[in-house]
Amino acid sequence: MALSKKTKEAFLGPLNINNPVLVQILGICSALAVTVQLKPALVMGISVTIIVALSNVVISLMRKSIPMRIRIIVQLVVVAALVTIVSEILKAFAYDVAMQLSVYIGLIITNCILMGRLEAFAMTNNPLDSLMDGLGNGFGYAWILVVVAFVRELLGSGKLLGYQIIPDSWYVANGGFYENCGMMLMPAMALILVGCIIWAHRSINDKETK
Amino acid sequence: MEKFYNLWKKFGKNFEEGGKWQKLSSFYDAFDTFLFTPQTTAKRVGAQIHDGGDSKRTMILVVLALVPCALFGMFNVGYQHLLATGQLAGGMTAALWWKAFGFGLLAVLPYYIVSYLVGLGIEFVVAQIKKEEVAEGFLVTGFIIPLIVPINTPLWMVAIATAFAVIFAKEVFGGTGYNIFNVALIARAFLFFAYPTHMTGDNVFVRTGSTWGWDSDMTAVDGFSGATPLGQLATTADANLMPVDFWTMFNGLIPGSIGETCGWAILLGACLLLCTGVASWKTMVAILGTASLTAWLFNACGPETAVANYPWYMHLVSGGLLFGAVFMATDPVTSARTECGKWIYGALIGFMVIVIRVLNPGYPEGMMLAILLGNAFAPLIDWCVVRVNINKRMKRA
């Protein structure tokens, strides 16, 4: 099956040039909250991807029959249903992570990326394009989370996915010289890291457009 | 300024051909360009700026003003080390005096090397990328950073903090003169939040171990505590504790960050800054005045804790208050710029520093956070002062 140019663009655009976090600066709030460790960030990224993709498809299928006046309510109902399903699945199969993410799974409902994609894309495009758009935006959001969480967990607690990466013997407590950077555990540092990624992203893409 | 310059020229006669110190003339030349170039001044007509200053001259003056603090800090590092290892039991001798200074010099010098290497390195790279001149801004920052860290901070942490501060507090805002927060304080704040165990507590302010292998056979004497006076106040249960008396505190032979302990060294620097007009006396007076007032209020009707009962004049000479008030809050870039704004800005800092000290048991010293808060509010204060002035004049018209 050959995908049309528009479909490809719907998927590839949000990954880089039109990234929801880097370019549209959406979804920053959860990016600060769940990126202290890599595992919750991964789970969060996947959950958001699934929810955006599915809600995009559902809304796209119903787009012709939704009355314009109450479309936000309809969108919210769809998103809320999906978020509840994901939340219940997480509680059933990945209880620890669900506890770590606590309210942030529920707060996916208010994630600006979701409503943004539904309003801006799914309401006016066919289901296949909407699916691709949802996946693209979900992954675009997820990779930022993963990069930020990677740096924060590695430098902030010396671990990755819970496994100790920095050798124990390096630490001051064990006679070494190294110390974890407590600043990395603070939300402020996540903001600075996102800023750095935006910085790098802009300087690379500005060169391309020139 | 003219008086200074005439004195200087007279002094310079010694360095000319046939003068007393002819061989040292290159030193004279160096200082001549540092301190008195450019020498162009406006004509003395009406209300004009008479002196042609530039940022390099300002920076060098601040560095000169910091020298007493740095020298005393070095001595104090060695002195505290000798005290902690029990070498002063037999009293102070000339040999021990020199040992203290030498030990301190060797201990502090690496901080200067690291701070300048990292900071200037980044400045050069950024200047290259932006294709701009290398700005002098780091001269002062690099000189202050070693003075406001505890002597046991690992060097690599200082390197990271310096890099963080220069990049995220200065270069991203546009470089020297555009920063919102005091760069040296951001370096300290980074250390404070990133590596809290190395910035507070009883073990960081006095070097009990060796420096470059010197005194490696020495250990701290029994019952030694390296807590700073403010640190003792924050943890004590005795509501009337007075760790040291006023003059000991003012003389500065106490544990603390390297360059901030000595009152008279700081006041010496303050004199130079005020005489040359580099720093604003309004900011200093406002900080010290408000801090004493706030501390006095806590004395009179505060909670029954040791810090709240700590006399107001002791608060003034404790911790980094004097150092911050003289060298950091007055930074012309990050402080308020309107004359009236300087009073408000100083008052805010003076108030906050005592409030943080007294009411927050987690932070024995509040000067760093108070100044950073003041920095954040400085533009708003300026804006309000300017608006008020405009409105006043509108009404008059």
Interface residues (C-beta under 8 A of the other chain):
Chain A: F177 E179 C181 G182 M183 M184 M186 I192 G195 W199
Chain B: P154 W156 M157 I160 F168 V172 F190 F193 A194 Y195 P196 T197 H198
